[in-house]
Amino acid sequence: MAKTANINVRVDPEIKSSAEKLFSSFGITITDAINIFLNKSIMEGGLPFEMKQPRYNLETEAALREARAIMEGKMHAKSYPNARALFEELDGE
């Protein structure tokens, strides 16, 4: 097994939590992300790249949260017997 060295970094707990959530969405840990960053920096000879997820407006983010809650069974999805019933409700709004 390869030898490793430790790097201690102090960060705001909220930033750490946000970074953990972000990197886990890519399927990697903070340690993995740091190793990727360091290796790529060495290869590029400087700051190498920007890895990010798209940012959405508040309405879209709310819709995504609602969709996730429905998929996880935490929220009931409204259903309609047919398209006409859906459009009638939409016309009434």
C-alpha positions in Angstrom: 0.0 0.0 0.0 1.3 3.5 -0.8 2.3 5.7 2.0 0.1 8.7 2.7 0.6 12.1 4.3 -1.9 14.0 6.3 -3.1 17.5 5.6 -5.0 19.3 8.3 -7.4 22.0 7.1 -9.6 24.2 9.2 -12.9 25.2 7.5 -16.3 26.5 8.5 -18.5 23.6 9.5 -21.3 24.8 7.1 -18.8 24.9 4.2 -17.6 21.4 5.1 -21.1 20.1 5.1 -22.0 21.7 1.8 -18.8 20.4 0.2 -19.5 16.9 1.5 -23.0 17.0 0.0 -21.6 18.4 -3.3 -18.8 15.8 -3.7 -21.1 12.9 -2.6 -23.4 13.9 -5.5 -20.3 13.1 -7.7 -19.7 9.9 -5.8 -16.5 11.0 -4.2 -15.3 12.1 -0.7 -13.7 15.3 0.3 -10.4 13.4 0.5 -10.9 12.2 -3.1 -11.7 15.7 -4.2 -8.6 17.1 -2.6 -6.4 14.4 -4.2 -8.0 15.0 -7.6 -7.4 18.7 -7.2 -3.8 18.3 -6.1 -2.9 15.8 -8.9 -4.6 17.9 -11.6 -2.9 21.1 -10.3 0.5 19.4 -10.6 -0.4 18.2 -14.1 -1.6 21.7 -15.2 1.0 23.7 -13.3 -1.6 25.8 -11.6 -5.3 25.9 -10.7 -6.7 23.3 -13.0 -10.4 23.3 -13.4 -13.8 24.2 -12.1 -16.1 21.3 -11.1 -19.6 22.5 -10.4 -23.3 21.7 -10.5 -25.8 24.0 -12.2 -27.5 26.6 -10.0 -31.2 26.9 -10.3 -33.6 29.7 -9.4 -35.6 29.4 -6.2 -38.7 28.1 -7.9 -36.8 25.4 -9.7 -35.0 24.4 -6.5 -38.4 24.1 -4.7 -39.7 21.9 -7.5 -36.7 19.7 -7.3 -37.1 19.3 -3.5 -40.7 18.5 -4.0 -39.9 15.9 -6.7 -37.3 14.2 -4.4 -39.8 14.2 -1.5 -42.4 12.5 -3.7 -39.8 9.9 -5.0 -38.7 9.2 -1.4 -42.4 8.7 -0.3 -42.3 11.7 2.0 -45.0 13.5 0.1 -48.0 12.3 -1.8 -48.1 13.2 -5.5 -51.4 14.7 -6.8 -52.9 12.6 -9.5 -55.8 13.0 -12.0 -58.1 10.5 -13.7 -57.3 12.0 -17.1 -55.7 15.0 -18.8 -59.0 16.9 -19.0 -59.3 17.0 -15.2 -55.7 18.3 -14.9 -56.4 21.0 -17.5 -59.7 22.0 -15.9 -57.9 22.5 -12.6 -55.1 24.5 -14.2 -57.7 26.7 -16.0 -59.3 27.4 -12.7 -56.1 28.8 -11.1 
